[in-house]
Amino acid sequence: IFEGNEAYNNLKDFCNFFCHPNGFHMNQDYKKAGYNSYGPYVLTLEANIGFLRSLSDMMLYCNKNKIVIFPAIPDKFIKEGCSFENLVAKGGHKISASLHNGLLNFEINFVNNDVFYLYNNFEDNPILKIDGVETKFASKLNSFILIKNCKFLQYKGVRKC
């Protein structure tokens, strides 16, 4: 839902109250902090995979032909910085990005010439480097930029936080 602080707090609660120090998911609030009141412990692993998926969705959101870089970053990550390398988007495209001191850098390596929309959550009229050529896009903050027929996309600039 693009709410970074809420996502971060929910994941933190999940780790603190539903995951045992040994890494197993307990399927309940095993510390009895009031999150639920289920019966005996049942150890599983698959919920921890859901945790990792949730964390990656906070870093990169892809839906059909739309890509959003850092869609749900909590204030803590903005303040302390965050990054990811080679997350694979729909279509097999590899995306790397970093956010430090309000500066956003990202690169997209395309495996084919898909047409897609990049959500502009960084600045008005950004300059993107497409296959080595800088191109200024007439795009307002919080709108989509149409990207097509390129192999490499790069951005270095500001992120409005």
Residue, then its C-alpha position, 0 to 999 in steps of 0.5 A: i500500500f506504499e506506506g513505508n513506515e507502516a510496513y517497517n513497523n509490521l515487519k519489525d513486529f513480525c520478527n520480534f513476536f512471531c520469529h524464534p531466535n533460531g529463525f523459525h516462524m512460530n505461527q503465533d505470538y510466542k512471547k504472548a505480547g497480545y497479538n494473538s492467542y493460539g495454542p501450541y507452537v508450530l514451527t514453519l519456514e515459509a512465513n520468513i520467505g514472505f518477510l523477504r518478499s515484503l522487504s523486496d516489495m518495499m524496495l522495488y514494485c513491479n506490476k505488469n509494465k509499471i516499475v516503482i523504485f523505492p515505493a515504500i521506504p520508511d523514514k528510518f531507511i531514508k535517514e540511514g540510507c538503503s540500497f539493493e542490487n540486481l533485483v529482478a523485475k518482471g521480464g527479467h530486467k535487473i535493477s539496482a538502486s541506492l538512496h543516501n542523504g536524499l540522493l537517489n541512484f538507480e540503474i536498470n539493465f534490460v534483457n529486451n526492448d519492453v515498453f514500460y512505465l517508470y513511476n517518477n517519485f524522484e523529481d520534476n523533469p528528471i534527466l535519465k541516461i538512456d543507453g549512455v545518452e542523457t534525456k530530460f523528461a517532461s514529467k511531474l513528480n508522482s507521474f509515469i515516464l514511458i520508457k521504450n527501446c533501450k538496454f540501459l537506464q541510469y539516474k543520479g539525482v535527488r529524491k523528494c522524501 
